Amino acid sequence: MAYRSLRAFLDRLEKAGELVRVREPVDPVLEMAALADRAAKQEGPALLFENPRSGRFPVAMNLFGTRRRTSWALSCEDYDEPARELAALLKTAPPQGLWEKLKLLPKLGKLASLTPKHVSGGPVQEVVEREPDLSSLPVLTTWPHDAGPFVTLPQVVTRDPESGARNVGMYRIQVLGPRRAALHWQLHKTATAHYRAYKRRGERMPVAIALGGDPALTYCASAPLPPGVDEYLFAGFLRKEGVALTRGVTVDLEYPADADLVIEGFCDPAAPLVREGPFGDHTGYYSLADDYPVLEVTALVHRRDAVYPATVVGPPPMEDLWMGNATGRLFLPMLQLVFPEVVDMSFPTAGVFHNLCFLSIRKEFPGHARKLMHGLWGSGQMSSTKTLVVFDEDVDVQDHAQCAWRAFANVDARRDLVVVDGPVDVLDHAAPAFALGAKVGVDATRKWAEEGGREWPEPCVHPPELLRRMDELYQRLVPGAAAPARMKLPLSPAASWTPKRSGG
Ligand SMILES: Cc1cc2nc3c(=O)[nH]c(=O)nc-3n(C[C@H](O)[C@H](O)[C@H](O)COP(=O)(O)O)c2cc1C
């Protein structure tokens, strides 16, 4: 079910006992972040700060703080459901390029209703302020050494001046003055490509920063869709209803008519850049100050009863873990179109998404794991994954303890590590140069003879029938015992435990 507003989502959370109203005055400077950090670390409730010490709107935090709430935010009971739907849909689409298929989504008959709709006005424009003061918003300062207040859950809408394609990205915004802000779109992101295109053309770049509305829209701004694929179309697919878009009052851009607030403005690529940061980031460290483009604000529009959404990122686990986890599930079917050998994929929390990815594959030839690594390092945002660990299909990559056991056991450091140089995440402070450094691939599959494997032993497991009988007995002996975590068994017939030979 699609939500008409952020308040509609909050109502649902409240009815389910998943929302706590904070009536005490709490400061957007550090206090809200510290409280939300605690809630996020304990998979606690969403928080609605009704009386911020500064700022004229209530603040909603920890909206995505559990798998359940993130699923509800995406209009489903569990985000494996839309992942399965997407997988089925992609199988029926004509076999063109990966993203061509996504662009085709609305053309697939019943999905036509999922494309964005165009309306005029809308709840988000109930109040139009042409000389706004951003300091009237409850913008959070989240960590002690942050350079100032940052908008942390925005949908930044821009347009490619050449193709006209819209992009929606989640890039933090540092408030610098009443009508001035810094735009932290990083080097490899789509809005940066738009910025470069406006610069080449010598034109000002319109920007709209939407906040709130249906939380599926907020999630989609963070989703790694490639340039040219509209995040609001993807949101329509998730919420099973097209997103209503309205035109800006001072910028020629469309944004969600049901959003809570929108900051409109322009970025002049000819203007000097401005110092942005430091900012306590999702790596758990402060990202270093650097130069970024400036937004000159031309209007603030908002609902009369707007709610300002925010998040705190920092040492994991934080709520963005669940947004990243949803992305891992939703994007697996798309990844499998290009890499059909991939069985499953997981991003362990401590890897803060771009530092570590586990994959299991149906290995079919010597060097298969390496082929996949190089393919991923050449694909969109996966290209900045610092560590890729590839397992055989019988390893459950969602079970990170099992992965550690298997990887430590199966890897010979000299033979099985692949180190490559290339672009890395802008936030990687360990890289010797800005956004450029090394990435490592770990081939944790069983090694075939051609790969230098000797005889490969089997992991120890009891036969399934014996396990079933002994589990029953144990349950009688220890009533109420939890089901044991076991290896993914029985193994699929393809995964032989005898050493494999190519072609064998
Ligand atoms: C809470 C949160 C904050 C983020 N902040 C930034 C940011 O400040 N700058 C940035 O480039 N990416 C940031 N990201 C990651 C981008 O939103 C993500 O890479 C997205 O896919 C980019 O979209 P694009 O491919 O349209 O550029 C953030 C993600 C989350 C979940």
The ligand as a Gaussian input file, in Angstrom:
#p B3LYP/6-31G(d) Opt

LIG

0 1
 C       21.743000       7.855000       4.700000
 C       22.535000       7.917000       3.429000
 C       23.339000       9.020000       3.176000
 C       24.076000       9.110000       2.005000
 N       24.846000      10.213000       1.769000
 C       25.510000      10.343000       0.597000
 C       26.235000      11.536000       0.310000
 O       26.303000      12.465000       1.108000
 N       26.866000      11.632000      -0.906000
 C       26.812000      10.616000      -1.838000
 O       27.364000      10.772000      -2.938000
 N       26.144000       9.452000      -1.570000
 C       25.486000       9.311000      -0.388000
 N       24.781000       8.166000      -0.108000
 C       24.800000       7.052000      -1.081000
 C       23.924000       7.365000      -2.285000
 O       22.647000       7.762000      -1.890000
 C       23.807000       6.150000      -3.194000
 O       25.098000       5.819000      -3.673000
 C       22.852000       6.372000      -4.347000
 O       22.670000       5.165000      -5.044000
 C       23.374000       7.427000      -5.285000
 O       22.481000       7.595000      -6.324000
 P       22.983000       7.918000      -7.804000
 O       23.469000       6.623000      -8.381000
 O       21.718000       8.384000      -8.456000
 O       24.025000       8.945000      -7.745000
 C       24.028000       8.054000       1.052000
 C       23.220000       6.946000       1.314000
 C       22.481000       6.872000       2.488000
 C       21.616000       5.659000       2.734000

